[in-house]
Amino acid sequence: MFFLELHASDMHAALGRLLDQARVAGLRLASVSAEARAYDYRISASIDINDRDVVDRLARRVGTMVCIGAVEVRGECQCAASGAT
């Protein structure tokens, strides 16, 4: 599982691009959320995949939009797999 975070000035365009590019790449999004902060939007997505290169390519494709200010990819999270509550 990888986590992708986008900072954008146009939430709808960035979210649409993320969803479209994930669909084209055949990726399964485990969750997507968006949060507004003043004139900046933060979009977070959990991607159910083990291949970091695929996630990095997705980040580059989504990051080419003018409204995207920053893209961050965080590595695998073992939290859900641990079974701890």
N, C-alpha and C positions, 0 to 999 in steps of 0.2 A: 504494500500500500504506500503510495506517495501522496504528498500534499502540495498543491499548486496554489499560490496566492498572487492575485493581480491587484494592482492599485491603478484605478482608472478615473478619468473625468466624466466619462459617459457610461454609466452602469449598464444600460440596455444594450448598447453596441458591444461592449466587452463581454457581457454574459452571453449574448447571441453568438459572438465569434467563438467563445470557449465551447459552447454546446455544439455548434456546427463542426468545429474542428475535431472535437472528441468523437462525434458520430462518424465523420469521414475516416478517422484513424481506427475506428472499431473499438474504442476504449469504453470501459464501464465506469461511470462515475458513481461512486458509493454515496456521496453527498455533495451538495453545492449550497453555499450560503452567501449572502451579500449584506454588507453593512455600510451605512452612510456616515461620513464624518466630515462636516462642513461641506466643502466642494470636492471632496475626494471620496471615492467608493472603494471598498475592499471586498473582493470576491475570492472566496476560498472554495477549493474543490478537493475531495478525496478521490483518488484514482486507484481502482483495484487492478494493479498490475505489478509485476516484479522487475520490469525492464526500465532502468533509469534513462537509457538513451531514448526510448519512445516518449517518455514524459518530457525530456529536454527538448525534443523536436516539437512537441505540442506547445511547449512554453515559447519557443522561438517563433512558431507560426502565429500564435495568439499575440505575442509581444510586438509584432510588426505594425499593429494598428496605431494610428496617431493618438488615440485617446488613452493608450496604456502608458502609464508612467514607470511602473516597475513590475517585474515578474520574479517570484521566488519559488524555488522547488526545494521542498524538504524531503529528506530520506524516509525510508521505511519506518513505520511505527509498529512496534511489537505489542502495543497496549491491548488491542482487541484480541490478539492471539494468546495472550497470557492467561485469560480466563479469570483474572482478578476482578473483584467487584468493589 
